Amino acid sequence: MRNELQRLQDEQPSGPHHAGLAHERYAPEKDDKDAKISPWRKWLSWMELARQPEDYGVAYRRWLESLKQWHTATVTVRAVGRLLVGHGMASPTGVGLTLHHTWGVPMIPGSSLKGVLASYLRAKFEPVDVAEACRRLFGVPGDEATGTAASAGQVVFHDALWVHTPAEVGMLSRDVLTVHQRSWYEGRDWPNDYDSPNPVAFLSVRPGGRFLVALSLAPGADEDSVRLLTWAAERLREALSEWGVGGKTAAGYGRLTSEEKTVIGPPRAVSRPSPLRDEFRAWVEARREDETVQRKVLDEFEASWLERLSALPLAAREECAQAVRSLVKKNPKLQERRDALLARLALRSGTPAGSQ
């Protein structure tokens, strides 16, 4: 393992390509005999150079698009100091750290955010004042004795992902925890004043790291729940700023301040399955592959498709219209005819052409 680690450090002098894999699989045995050549210290320095993968930006933007399926409250938060989430998990380093399984970037699990908010509401408000809000937020188990039915929470707490940043920005930072009563913690002796301190080096998220916190209405929640979503997002923002999240919050770790106001996004219209729309899109792709003359494409569209497509819902008609625009786009005169046909497609269903 030590030879393999040395090979990786030689091949990747700018840090590991996947910090999560390096943290879980390539941590060497701790050896403090010689601080200058210790593999443990070299590994910590190597891990501090870790950057987000090149393709993480694509995955991050795809995740942002997925949030538009529901009413979603989002806010970007920045770590005031260090952040240590998952330190109690089993780890070869002895101190765990939550990193994204696929991309290796720091993240805050949605379950942690949910727990912070629940604790904050219990501490800041009278139970009777937030009982109904907590029931709707977190759900309740059923109780046969009282006849209470179980109910699921109406808000989804997403994992807070690392905000996509330039590649040169680091993610992790070396930290140290010094144990002063080692024999007492190991159960060998009573606390005393002559135990040698035992510094324990580990990794945490660097100060200044940014995360996107997102809460969404669960499927099936009523429209009135938007106010609950807004209220919950504001209380969570307060909790992260005042209390923090993760480990060592009493020492100032985990404080996250918001960089902007909470944004509440309405759900994006999702097109429903439509055999006619799919048939038309297949026809468009066939014309594209055959390199059919664009004038002939418009002739066939007017003769065979215009009347049929006018019965589709607005979202499906717009998808079809966009497919035509992507296919007929080189000849200015043909573009005028194309736009006129698409205007007729809108008008036939009673929708103003400008709405397209």
Secondary structure, DSSP 8 states (H G I E B T S, - for coil): -HHHHHHHHHH-TT--S-HHHHHHH-------S-TTT-HHHHHHHHHHT----TTHHHHHHHHHHHGGGS-EEEEEEEESS-B--STTS--TTSS---B-TTT--BEE-HHHHHHHHHHHHHHHS-HHHHHHHHHHHHEE--BTTTTB--EE-SEEE--EEE----TTS--EEEEEEEES-HHHHTTSS---S----EEEEEEEE-TT-EEEEEEEE-TT--TTHHHHHHHHHHHHHHHHHHT-SSS-GGGTTT-EEESS--EEE---------HHHHHHHHHHHHHHHHT--HHHHHHHIIIIIHHHHTTS-HHHHHHHHHHHHHHS-S-HHHHHHHHHHHHHHHHTTT--GGG-
